[in-house]
Amino acid sequence: QIGNRGTVTEASGFDAEADVQKLRGAMKGTGTDEAAIIDVLAHRTIAQRQRIKEAYKQTVGKELADDLSSELSGNFKSVVLGLLMLAPVYDAYELKHAMKGAGTEEACLIDILASRTNDEINTINSVYKKEYGKTLEQDVSGDTSGMFKRVLVSLLTDIYEAGEARWGTDEVKFLTVLCVRNRNHLLRVFEEYQKISGKDIEESIKREMSGCLEDVFLAIVKCIRNKPAFFAERLYKSMKGLGTTDSVLIRIMVARAEIDMLDIKAQFLKMYGKTLHSFIKGDTSGDYRKILLELCGGE
């Protein structure tokens, strides 16, 4: 298991071969038995799913992801395929797709780069290069601009430059301070900032900045203060009001299921007075809803 606060935990009595047979059965003949697919994949850890993938390849001679991909569609398919990937592979995939084609899904770049640990970022960097033949930094640099680009690149490389006169000095100070990813040090900085300026750092960011730059700085601060609360808020905003931002909902549910979903659920309830389960239930439908609720775990 990659974390110890997840809703997805190791299946006891795990048998990769038996799971392969269940999955084959689910895809045999006309129609697909989605319930069987959910039953297997939503209740196995990432490591166990890798073993299922290997066993499937040996038994069937084809890639499990390819077979599922041709059987499934829509958001349900996105969740299932995400679950089959190793965590850094999924992050790299999401980042790549956020930058593909016209327009950039900045929210994806921010969500991933502001919330992952240094070790996670390093792994994502090497996976990205291996999968896509270019460095993540090259793609991010080519797809974003200005100060926003500087912040993302510094999150990626852990190296920051400061003091170039052509940027607003406040922005450079923020960048210099926030991209030193030492959590305890930064929490003390935030406290000092509050004492000296009489304002919370988040208020200052909101006042001084706008757009993507504001979003990324707020995300960095929130992740340092309370990462599960950051994800709870992202989930809430992806579902409240009209329509659902499925890309955000899927990304967080898949990526955090094995790491800190229990804490995210607790924060969600504390912050919004409703369960994450009830929100997902009211906002989604069909097999997509079913698999998300399994990843969310009970009320």
MODELLER restraints for C-alpha pairs under 7 A, 6 or more apart:
rsr = mdl.restraints
at = mdl.atoms
rsr.add(forms.Gaussian(group=physical.xy_distance, feature=features.Distance(at['CA:1:A'], at['CA:9:A']), mean=6.81, stdev=0.5))
rsr.add(forms.Gaussian(group=physical.xy_distance, feature=features.Distance(at['CA:1:A'], at['CA:10:A']), mean=6.88, stdev=0.5))
rsr.add(forms.Gaussian(group=physical.xy_distance, feature=features.Distance(at['CA:1:A'], at['CA:45:A']), mean=6.27, stdev=0.5))
rsr.add(forms.Gaussian(group=physical.xy_distance, feature=features.Distance(at['CA:1:A'], at['CA:258:A']), mean=6.83, stdev=0.5))
rsr.add(forms.Gaussian(group=physical.xy_distance, feature=features.Distance(at['CA:2:A'], at['CA:258:A']), mean=6.37, stdev=0.5))
rsr.add(forms.Gaussian(group=physical.xy_distance, feature=features.Distance(at['CA:2:A'], at['CA:259:A']), mean=6.13, stdev=0.5))
rsr.add(forms.Gaussian(group=physical.xy_distance, feature=features.Distance(at['CA:3:A'], at['CA:258:A']), mean=5.82, stdev=0.5))
rsr.add(forms.Gaussian(group=physical.xy_distance, feature=features.Distance(at['CA:3:A'], at['CA:259:A']), mean=4.09, stdev=0.5))
rsr.add(forms.Gaussian(group=physical.xy_distance, feature=features.Distance(at['CA:3:A'], at['CA:260:A']), mean=6.87, stdev=0.5))
rsr.add(forms.Gaussian(group=physical.xy_distance, feature=features.Distance(at['CA:4:A'], at['CA:259:A']), mean=6.11, stdev=0.5))
rsr.add(forms.Gaussian(group=physical.xy_distance, feature=features.Distance(at['CA:5:A'], at['CA:258:A']), mean=6.97, stdev=0.5))
rsr.add(forms.Gaussian(group=physical.xy_distance, feature=features.Distance(at['CA:5:A'], at['CA:259:A']), mean=5.43, stdev=0.5))
rsr.add(forms.Gaussian(group=physical.xy_distance, feature=features.Distance(at['CA:5:A'], at['CA:260:A']), mean=4.40, stdev=0.5))
rsr.add(forms.Gaussian(group=physical.xy_distance, feature=features.Distance(at['CA:5:A'], at['CA:261:A']), mean=6.37, stdev=0.5))
rsr.add(forms.Gaussian(group=physical.xy_distance, feature=features.Distance(at['CA:5:A'], at['CA:262:A']), mean=5.59, stdev=0.5))
rsr.add(forms.Gaussian(group=physical.xy_distance, feature=features.Distance(at['CA:5:A'], at['CA:263:A']), mean=6.72, stdev=0.5))
rsr.add(forms.Gaussian(group=physical.xy_distance, feature=features.Distance(at['CA:6:A'], at['CA:257:A']), mean=5.28, stdev=0.5))
rsr.add(forms.Gaussian(group=physical.xy_distance, feature=features.Distance(at['CA:6:A'], at['CA:258:A']), mean=4.04, stdev=0.5))
rsr.add(forms.Gaussian(group=physical.xy_distance, feature=features.Distance(at['CA:6:A'], at['CA:259:A']), mean=4.60, stdev=0.5))
rsr.add(forms.Gaussian(group=physical.xy_distance, feature=features.Distance(at['CA:6:A'], at['CA:260:A']), mean=4.72, stdev=0.5))
rsr.add(forms.Gaussian(group=physical.xy_distance, feature=features.Distance(at['CA:6:A'], at['CA:261:A']), mean=4.86, stdev=0.5))
rsr.add(forms.Gaussian(group=physical.xy_distance, feature=features.Distance(at['CA:6:A'], at['CA:262:A']), mean=5.61, stdev=0.5))
rsr.add(forms.Gaussian(group=physical.xy_distance, feature=features.Distance(at['CA:7:A'], at['CA:257:A']), mean=5.69, stdev=0.5))
rsr.add(forms.Gaussian(group=physical.xy_distance, feature=features.Distance(at['CA:7:A'], at['CA:258:A']), mean=6.06, stdev=0.5))
rsr.add(forms.Gaussian(group=physical.xy_distance, feature=features.Distance(at['CA:7:A'], at['CA:261:A']), mean=5.83, stdev=0.5))
rsr.add(forms.Gaussian(group=physical.xy_distance, feature=features.Distance(at['CA:7:A'], at['CA:262:A']), mean=6.04, stdev=0.5))
rsr.add(forms.Gaussian(group=physical.xy_distance, feature=features.Distance(at['CA:7:A'], at['CA:295:A']), mean=6.49, stdev=0.5))
rsr.add(forms.Gaussian(group=physical.xy_distance, feature=features.Distance(at['CA:7:A'], at['CA:296:A']), mean=6.53, stdev=0.5))
rsr.add(forms.Gaussian(group=physical.xy_distance, feature=features.Distance(at['CA:7:A'], at['CA:297:A']), mean=5.78, stdev=0.5))
rsr.add(forms.Gaussian(group=physical.xy_distance, feature=features.Distance(at['CA:8:A'], at['CA:43:A']), mean=6.06, stdev=0.5))
rsr.add(forms.Gaussian(group=physical.xy_distance, feature=features.Distance(at['CA:8:A'], at['CA:44:A']), mean=6.75, stdev=0.5))
rsr.add(forms.Gaussian(group=physical.xy_distance, feature=features.Distance(at['CA:8:A'], at['CA:45:A']), mean=6.29, stdev=0.5))
rsr.add(forms.Gaussian(group=physical.xy_distance, feature=features.Distance(at['CA:8:A'], at['CA:257:A']), mean=5.71, stdev=0.5))
rsr.add(forms.Gaussian(group=physical.xy_distance, feature=features.Distance(at['CA:8:A'], at['CA:258:A']), mean=5.00, stdev=0.5))
rsr.add(forms.Gaussian(group=physical.xy_distance, feature=features.Distance(at['CA:8:A'], at['CA:295:A']), mean=6.58, stdev=0.5))
rsr.add(forms.Gaussian(group=physical.xy_distance, feature=features.Distance(at['CA:9:A'], at['CA:44:A']), mean=6.67, stdev=0.5))
rsr.add(forms.Gaussian(group=physical.xy_distance, feature=features.Distance(at['CA:9:A'], at['CA:45:A']), mean=5.87, stdev=0.5))
rsr.add(forms.Gaussian(group=physical.xy_distance, feature=features.Distance(at['CA:9:A'], at['CA:258:A']), mean=6.68, stdev=0.5))
rsr.add(forms.Gaussian(group=physical.xy_distance, feature=features.Distance(at['CA:10:A'], at['CA:44:A']), mean=5.81, stdev=0.5))
rsr.add(forms.Gaussian(group=physical.xy_distance, feature=features.Distance(at['CA:10:A'], at['CA:45:A']), mean=5.43, stdev=0.5))
rsr.add(forms.Gaussian(group=physical.xy_distance, feature=features.Distance(at['CA:11:A'], at['CA:43:A']), mean=6.47, stdev=0.5))
rsr.add(forms.Gaussian(group=physical.xy_distance, feature=features.Distance(at['CA:11:A'], at['CA:44:A']), mean=5.61, stdev=0.5))
rsr.add(forms.Gaussian(group=physical.xy_distance, feature=features.Distance(at['CA:16:A'], at['CA:51:A']), mean=6.22, stdev=0.5))
rsr.add(forms.Gaussian(group=physical.xy_distance, feature=features.Distance(at['CA:16:A'], at['CA:52:A']), mean=4.90, stdev=0.5))
rsr.add(forms.Gaussian(group=physical.xy_distance, feature=features.Distance(at['CA:16:A'], at['CA:55:A']), mean=6.42, stdev=0.5))
rsr.add(forms.Gaussian(group=physical.xy_distance, feature=features.Distance(at['CA:17:A'], at['CA:55:A']), mean=6.22, stdev=0.5))
rsr.add(forms.Gaussian(group=physical.xy_distance, feature=features.Distance(at['CA:19:A'], at['CA:40:A']), mean=6.61, stdev=0.5))
rsr.add(forms.Gaussian(group=physical.xy_distance, feature=features.Distance(at['CA:19:A'], at['CA:52:A']), mean=6.79, stdev=0.5))
rsr.add(forms.Gaussian(group=physical.xy_distance, feature=features.Distance(at['CA:20:A'], at['CA:52:A']), mean=6.32, stdev=0.5))
rsr.add(forms.Gaussian(group=physical.xy_distance, feature=features.Distance(at['CA:20:A'], at['CA:55:A']), mean=6.86, stdev=0.5))
rsr.add(forms.Gaussian(group=physical.xy_distance, feature=features.Distance(at['CA:20:A'], at['CA:56:A']), mean=5.63, stdev=0.5))
rsr.add(forms.Gaussian(group=physical.xy_distance, feature=features.Distance(at['CA:22:A'], at['CA:36:A']), mean=6.88, stdev=0.5))
rsr.add(forms.Gaussian(group=physical.xy_distance, feature=features.Distance(at['CA:23:A'], at['CA:36:A']), mean=6.96, stdev=0.5))
rsr.add(forms.Gaussian(group=physical.xy_distance, feature=features.Distance(at['CA:23:A'], at['CA:37:A']), mean=6.10, stdev=0.5))
rsr.add(forms.Gaussian(group=physical.xy_distance, feature=features.Distance(at['CA:26:A'], at['CA:32:A']), mean=5.57, stdev=0.5))
rsr.add(forms.Gaussian(group=physical.xy_distance, feature=features.Distance(at['CA:26:A'], at['CA:33:A']), mean=4.54, stdev=0.5))
rsr.add(forms.Gaussian(group=physical.xy_distance, feature=features.Distance(at['CA:26:A'], at['CA:34:A']), mean=6.97, stdev=0.5))
rsr.add(forms.Gaussian(group=physical.xy_distance, feature=features.Distance(at['CA:26:A'], at['CA:36:A']), mean=6.10, stdev=0.5))
rsr.add(forms.Gaussian(group=physical.xy_distance, feature=features.Distance(at['CA:26:A'], at['CA:37:A']), mean=6.70, stdev=0.5))
rsr.add(forms.Gaussian(group=physical.xy_distance, feature=features.Distance(at['CA:27:A'], at['CA:33:A']), mean=6.63, stdev=0.5))
rsr.add(forms.Gaussian(group=physical.xy_distance, feature=features.Distance(at['CA:32:A'], at['CA:71:A']), mean=6.89, stdev=0.5))
rsr.add(forms.Gaussian(group=physical.xy_distance, feature=features.Distance(at['CA:34:A'], at['CA:287:A']), mean=6.93, stdev=0.5))
rsr.add(forms.Gaussian(group=physical.xy_distance, feature=features.Distance(at['CA:38:A'], at['CA:291:A']), mean=5.86, stdev=0.5))
rsr.add(forms.Gaussian(group=physical.xy_distance, feature=features.Distance(at['CA:42:A'], at['CA:291:A']), mean=6.74, stdev=0.5))
rsr.add(forms.Gaussian(group=physical.xy_distance, feature=features.Distance(at['CA:42:A'], at['CA:294:A']), mean=6.29, stdev=0.5))
rsr.add(forms.Gaussian(group=physical.xy_distance, feature=features.Distance(at['CA:42:A'], at['CA:295:A']), mean=6.11, stdev=0.5))
rsr.add(forms.Gaussian(group=physical.xy_distance, feature=features.Distance(at['CA:46:A'], at['CA:84:A']), mean=6.92, stdev=0.5))
rsr.add(forms.Gaussian(group=physical.xy_distance, feature=features.Distance(at['CA:46:A'], at['CA:86:A']), mean=6.30, stdev=0.5))
rsr.add(forms.Gaussian(group=physical.xy_distance, feature=features.Distance(at['CA:49:A'], at['CA:84:A']), mean=6.08, stdev=0.5))
rsr.add(forms.Gaussian(group=physical.xy_distance, feature=features.Distance(at['CA:53:A'], at['CA:64:A']), mean=5.88, stdev=0.5))
rsr.add(forms.Gaussian(group=physical.xy_distance, feature=features.Distance(at['CA:56:A'], at['CA:64:A']), mean=6.22, stdev=0.5))
rsr.add(forms.Gaussian(group=physical.xy_distance, feature=features.Distance(at['CA:57:A'], at['CA:63:A']), mean=5.51, stdev=0.5))
rsr.add(forms.Gaussian(group=physical.xy_distance, feature=features.Distance(at['CA:57:A'], at['CA:64:A']), mean=6.90, stdev=0.5))
rsr.add(forms.Gaussian(group=physical.xy_distance, feature=features.Distance(at['CA:65:A'], at['CA:81:A']), mean=6.32, stdev=0.5))
rsr.add(forms.Gaussian(group=physical.xy_distance, feature=features.Distance(at['CA:69:A'], at['CA:77:A']), mean=6.66, stdev=0.5))
rsr.add(forms.Gaussian(group=physical.xy_distance, feature=features.Distance(at['CA:75:A'], at['CA:288:A']), mean=6.13, stdev=0.5))
rsr.add(forms.Gaussian(group=physical.xy_distance, feature=features.Distance(at['CA:76:A'], at['CA:287:A']), mean=6.29, stdev=0.5))
rsr.add(forms.Gaussian(group=physical.xy_distance, feature=features.Distance(at['CA:76:A'], at['CA:288:A']), mean=4.41, stdev=0.5))
rsr.add(forms.Gaussian(group=physical.xy_distance, feature=features.Distance(at['CA:79:A'], at['CA:250:A']), mean=6.18, stdev=0.5))
rsr.add(forms.Gaussian(group=physical.xy_distance, feature=features.Distance(at['CA:79:A'], at['CA:254:A']), mean=6.68, stdev=0.5))
rsr.add(forms.Gaussian(group=physical.xy_distance, feature=features.Distance(at['CA:82:A'], at['CA:90:A']), mean=6.17, stdev=0.5))
rsr.add(forms.Gaussian(group=physical.xy_distance, feature=features.Distance(at['CA:82:A'], at['CA:254:A']), mean=6.49, stdev=0.5))
rsr.add(forms.Gaussian(group=physical.xy_distance, feature=features.Distance(at['CA:83:A'], at['CA:254:A']), mean=6.18, stdev=0.5))
rsr.add(forms.Gaussian(group=physical.xy_distance, feature=features.Distance(at['CA:87:A'], at['CA:255:A']), mean=6.73, stdev=0.5))
rsr.add(forms.Gaussian(group=physical.xy_distance, feature=features.Distance(at['CA:88:A'], at['CA:123:A']), mean=6.35, stdev=0.5))
rsr.add(forms.Gaussian(group=physical.xy_distance, feature=features.Distance(at['CA:88:A'], at['CA:124:A']), mean=4.92, stdev=0.5))
rsr.add(forms.Gaussian(group=physical.xy_distance, feature=features.Distance(at['CA:88:A'], at['CA:127:A']), mean=6.80, stdev=0.5))
rsr.add(forms.Gaussian(group=physical.xy_distance, feature=features.Distance(at['CA:89:A'], at['CA:124:A']), mean=6.97, stdev=0.5))
rsr.add(forms.Gaussian(group=physical.xy_distance, feature=features.Distance(at['CA:89:A'], at['CA:127:A']), mean=6.32, stdev=0.5))
rsr.add(forms.Gaussian(group=physical.xy_distance, feature=features.Distance(at['CA:91:A'], at['CA:124:A']), mean=6.80, stdev=0.5))
rsr.add(forms.Gaussian(group=physical.xy_distance, feature=features.Distance(at['CA:92:A'], at['CA:124:A']), mean=5.84, stdev=0.5))
rsr.add(forms.Gaussian(group=physical.xy_distance, feature=features.Distance(at['CA:92:A'], at['CA:127:A']), mean=6.83, stdev=0.5))
rsr.add(forms.Gaussian(group=physical.xy_distance, feature=features.Distance(at['CA:92:A'], at['CA:128:A']), mean=5.34, stdev=0.5))
rsr.add(forms.Gaussian(group=physical.xy_distance, feature=features.Distance(at['CA:95:A'], at['CA:108:A']), mean=6.63, stdev=0.5))
rsr.add(forms.Gaussian(group=physical.xy_distance, feature=features.Distance(at['CA:95:A'], at['CA:109:A']), mean=6.14, stdev=0.5))
rsr.add(forms.Gaussian(group=physical.xy_distance, feature=features.Distance(at['CA:98:A'], at['CA:104:A']), mean=5.57, stdev=0.5))
rsr.add(forms.Gaussian(group=physical.xy_distance, feature=features.Distance(at['CA:98:A'], at['CA:105:A']), mean=4.77, stdev=0.5))
rsr.add(forms.Gaussian(group=physical.xy_distance, feature=features.Distance(at['CA:98:A'], at['CA:108:A']), mean=6.30, stdev=0.5))
rsr.add(forms.Gaussian(group=physical.xy_distance, feature=features.Distance(at['CA:99:A'], at['CA:105:A']), mean=6.64, stdev=0.5))
rsr.add(forms.Gaussian(group=physical.xy_distance, feature=features.Distance(at['CA:99:A'], at['CA:143:A']), mean=6.58, stdev=0.5))
rsr.add(forms.Gaussian(group=physical.xy_distance, feature=features.Distance(at['CA:110:A'], at['CA:216:A']), mean=5.56, stdev=0.5))
rsr.add(forms.Gaussian(group=physical.xy_distance, feature=features.Distance(at['CA:113:A'], at['CA:155:A']), mean=6.38, stdev=0.5))
rsr.add(forms.Gaussian(group=physical.xy_distance, feature=features.Distance(at['CA:114:A'], at['CA:219:A']), mean=6.04, stdev=0.5))
rsr.add(forms.Gaussian(group=physical.xy_distance, feature=features.Distance(at['CA:114:A'], at['CA:220:A']), mean=5.06, stdev=0.5))
rsr.add(forms.Gaussian(group=physical.xy_distance, feature=features.Distance(at['CA:114:A'], at['CA:223:A']), mean=6.94, stdev=0.5))
rsr.add(forms.Gaussian(group=physical.xy_distance, feature=features.Distance(at['CA:115:A'], at['CA:223:A']), mean=5.72, stdev=0.5))
rsr.add(forms.Gaussian(group=physical.xy_distance, feature=features.Distance(at['CA:121:A'], at['CA:156:A']), mean=6.55, stdev=0.5))
rsr.add(forms.Gaussian(group=physical.xy_distance, feature=features.Distance(at['CA:125:A'], at['CA:135:A']), mean=6.87, stdev=0.5))
rsr.add(forms.Gaussian(group=physical.xy_distance, feature=features.Distance(at['CA:125:A'], at['CA:136:A']), mean=6.06, stdev=0.5))
rsr.add(forms.Gaussian(group=physical.xy_distance, feature=features.Distance(at['CA:128:A'], at['CA:135:A']), mean=6.50, stdev=0.5))
rsr.add(forms.Gaussian(group=physical.xy_distance, feature=features.Distance(at['CA:128:A'], at['CA:136:A']), mean=6.17, stdev=0.5))
rsr.add(forms.Gaussian(group=physical.xy_distance, feature=features.Distance(at['CA:129:A'], at['CA:135:A']), mean=4.86, stdev=0.5))
rsr.add(forms.Gaussian(group=physical.xy_distance, feature=features.Distance(at['CA:129:A'], at['CA:136:A']), mean=6.80, stdev=0.5))
rsr.add(forms.Gaussian(group=physical.xy_distance, feature=features.Distance(at['CA:137:A'], at['CA:153:A']), mean=6.20, stdev=0.5))
rsr.add(forms.Gaussian(group=physical.xy_distance, feature=features.Distance(at['CA:137:A'], at['CA:156:A']), mean=6.94, stdev=0.5))
rsr.add(forms.Gaussian(group=physical.xy_distance, feature=features.Distance(at['CA:141:A'], at['CA:149:A']), mean=6.19, stdev=0.5))
rsr.add(forms.Gaussian(group=physical.xy_distance, feature=features.Distance(at['CA:148:A'], at['CA:212:A']), mean=6.58, stdev=0.5))
rsr.add(forms.Gaussian(group=physical.xy_distance, feature=features.Distance(at['CA:148:A'], at['CA:213:A']), mean=5.18, stdev=0.5))
rsr.add(forms.Gaussian(group=physical.xy_distance, feature=features.Distance(at['CA:151:A'], at['CA:175:A']), mean=6.49, stdev=0.5))
rsr.add(forms.Gaussian(group=physical.xy_distance, feature=features.Distance(at['CA:154:A'], at['CA:160:A']), mean=5.30, stdev=0.5))
rsr.add(forms.Gaussian(group=physical.xy_distance, feature=features.Distance(at['CA:154:A'], at['CA:179:A']), mean=6.53, stdev=0.5))
rsr.add(forms.Gaussian(group=physical.xy_distance, feature=features.Distance(at['CA:155:A'], at['CA:179:A']), mean=6.11, stdev=0.5))
rsr.add(forms.Gaussian(group=physical.xy_distance, feature=features.Distance(at['CA:158:A'], at['CA:179:A']), mean=6.75, stdev=0.5))
rsr.add(forms.Gaussian(group=physical.xy_distance, feature=features.Distance(at['CA:160:A'], at['CA:176:A']), mean=6.27, stdev=0.5))
rsr.add(forms.Gaussian(group=physical.xy_distance, feature=features.Distance(at['CA:162:A'], at['CA:172:A']), mean=5.69, stdev=0.5))
rsr.add(forms.Gaussian(group=physical.xy_distance, feature=features.Distance(at['CA:162:A'], at['CA:176:A']), mean=6.13, stdev=0.5))
rsr.add(forms.Gaussian(group=physical.xy_distance, feature=features.Distance(at['CA:163:A'], at['CA:172:A']), mean=6.30, stdev=0.5))
rsr.add(forms.Gaussian(group=physical.xy_distance, feature=features.Distance(at['CA:183:A'], at['CA:224:A']), mean=5.92, stdev=0.5))
rsr.add(forms.Gaussian(group=physical.xy_distance, feature=features.Distance(at['CA:187:A'], at['CA:225:A']), mean=6.98, stdev=0.5))
rsr.add(forms.Gaussian(group=physical.xy_distance, feature=features.Distance(at['CA:190:A'], at['CA:201:A']), mean=6.31, stdev=0.5))
rsr.add(forms.Gaussian(group=physical.xy_distance, feature=features.Distance(at['CA:193:A'], at['CA:201:A']), mean=6.75, stdev=0.5))
rsr.add(forms.Gaussian(group=physical.xy_distance, feature=features.Distance(at['CA:194:A'], at['CA:200:A']), mean=5.18, stdev=0.5))
rsr.add(forms.Gaussian(group=physical.xy_distance, feature=features.Distance(at['CA:194:A'], at['CA:201:A']), mean=6.79, stdev=0.5))
rsr.add(forms.Gaussian(group=physical.xy_distance, feature=features.Distance(at['CA:202:A'], at['CA:218:A']), mean=6.32, stdev=0.5))
rsr.add(forms.Gaussian(group=physical.xy_distance, feature=features.Distance(at['CA:205:A'], at['CA:214:A']), mean=6.28, stdev=0.5))
rsr.add(forms.Gaussian(group=physical.xy_distance, feature=features.Distance(at['CA:205:A'], at['CA:218:A']), mean=6.96, stdev=0.5))
rsr.add(forms.Gaussian(group=physical.xy_distance, feature=features.Distance(at['CA:206:A'], at['CA:214:A']), mean=6.32, stdev=0.5))
rsr.add(forms.Gaussian(group=physical.xy_distance, feature=features.Distance(at['CA:222:A'], at['CA:230:A']), mean=5.69, stdev=0.5))
rsr.add(forms.Gaussian(group=physical.xy_distance, feature=features.Distance(at['CA:223:A'], at['CA:230:A']), mean=5.88, stdev=0.5))
rsr.add(forms.Gaussian(group=physical.xy_distance, feature=features.Distance(at['CA:228:A'], at['CA:260:A']), mean=6.91, stdev=0.5))
rsr.add(forms.Gaussian(group=physical.xy_distance, feature=features.Distance(at['CA:228:A'], at['CA:263:A']), mean=5.79, stdev=0.5))
rsr.add(forms.Gaussian(group=physical.xy_distance, feature=features.Distance(at['CA:228:A'], at['CA:264:A']), mean=4.50, stdev=0.5))
rsr.add(forms.Gaussian(group=physical.xy_distance, feature=features.Distance(at['CA:228:A'], at['CA:267:A']), mean=6.60, stdev=0.5))
rsr.add(forms.Gaussian(group=physical.xy_distance, feature=features.Distance(at['CA:229:A'], at['CA:264:A']), mean=6.25, stdev=0.5))
rsr.add(forms.Gaussian(group=physical.xy_distance, feature=features.Distance(at['CA:229:A'], at['CA:267:A']), mean=5.47, stdev=0.5))
rsr.add(forms.Gaussian(group=physical.xy_distance, feature=features.Distance(at['CA:231:A'], at['CA:264:A']), mean=6.47, stdev=0.5))
rsr.add(forms.Gaussian(group=physical.xy_distance, feature=features.Distance(at['CA:232:A'], at['CA:264:A']), mean=5.40, stdev=0.5))
rsr.add(forms.Gaussian(group=physical.xy_distance, feature=features.Distance(at['CA:232:A'], at['CA:267:A']), mean=6.28, stdev=0.5))
rsr.add(forms.Gaussian(group=physical.xy_distance, feature=features.Distance(at['CA:232:A'], at['CA:268:A']), mean=5.04, stdev=0.5))
rsr.add(forms.Gaussian(group=physical.xy_distance, feature=features.Distance(at['CA:235:A'], at['CA:249:A']), mean=5.89, stdev=0.5))
rsr.add(forms.Gaussian(group=physical.xy_distance, feature=features.Distance(at['CA:238:A'], at['CA:244:A']), mean=5.55, stdev=0.5))
rsr.add(forms.Gaussian(group=physical.xy_distance, feature=features.Distance(at['CA:238:A'], at['CA:245:A']), mean=4.81, stdev=0.5))
rsr.add(forms.Gaussian(group=physical.xy_distance, feature=features.Distance(at['CA:238:A'], at['CA:248:A']), mean=6.34, stdev=0.5))
rsr.add(forms.Gaussian(group=physical.xy_distance, feature=features.Distance(at['CA:238:A'], at['CA:249:A']), mean=6.23, stdev=0.5))
rsr.add(forms.Gaussian(group=physical.xy_distance, feature=features.Distance(at['CA:239:A'], at['CA:245:A']), mean=6.64, stdev=0.5))
rsr.add(forms.Gaussian(group=physical.xy_distance, feature=features.Distance(at['CA:239:A'], at['CA:283:A']), mean=6.51, stdev=0.5))
rsr.add(forms.Gaussian(group=physical.xy_distance, feature=features.Distance(at['CA:253:A'], at['CA:292:A']), mean=6.94, stdev=0.5))
rsr.add(forms.Gaussian(group=physical.xy_distance, feature=features.Distance(at['CA:253:A'], at['CA:295:A']), mean=6.69, stdev=0.5))
rsr.add(forms.Gaussian(group=physical.xy_distance, feature=features.Distance(at['CA:257:A'], at['CA:295:A']), mean=5.94, stdev=0.5))
rsr.add(forms.Gaussian(group=physical.xy_distance, feature=features.Distance(at['CA:261:A'], at['CA:296:A']), mean=6.99, stdev=0.5))
rsr.add(forms.Gaussian(group=physical.xy_distance, feature=features.Distance(at['CA:265:A'], at['CA:275:A']), mean=6.92, stdev=0.5))
rsr.add(forms.Gaussian(group=physical.xy_distance, feature=features.Distance(at['CA:265:A'], at['CA:276:A']), mean=5.87, stdev=0.5))
rsr.add(forms.Gaussian(group=physical.xy_distance, feature=features.Distance(at['CA:268:A'], at['CA:275:A']), mean=6.54, stdev=0.5))
rsr.add(forms.Gaussian(group=physical.xy_distance, feature=features.Distance(at['CA:268:A'], at['CA:276:A']), mean=6.19, stdev=0.5))
rsr.add(forms.Gaussian(group=physical.xy_distance, feature=features.Distance(at['CA:269:A'], at['CA:275:A']), mean=5.06, stdev=0.5))
rsr.add(forms.Gaussian(group=physical.xy_distance, feature=features.Distance(at['CA:269:A'], at['CA:276:A']), mean=6.95, stdev=0.5))
rsr.add(forms.Gaussian(group=physical.xy_distance, feature=features.Distance(at['CA:275:A'], at['CA:299:A']), mean=6.69, stdev=0.5))
rsr.add(forms.Gaussian(group=physical.xy_distance, feature=features.Distance(at['CA:277:A'], at['CA:293:A']), mean=6.35, stdev=0.5))
rsr.add(forms.Gaussian(group=physical.xy_distance, feature=features.Distance(at['CA:277:A'], at['CA:296:A']), mean=6.44, stdev=0.5))
rsr.add(forms.Gaussian(group=physical.xy_distance, feature=features.Distance(at['CA:277:A'], at['CA:299:A']), mean=5.80, stdev=0.5))
rsr.add(forms.Gaussian(group=physical.xy_distance, feature=features.Distance(at['CA:280:A'], at['CA:289:A']), mean=6.96, stdev=0.5))
rsr.add(forms.Gaussian(group=physical.xy_distance, feature=features.Distance(at['CA:281:A'], at['CA:289:A']), mean=6.42, stdev=0.5))
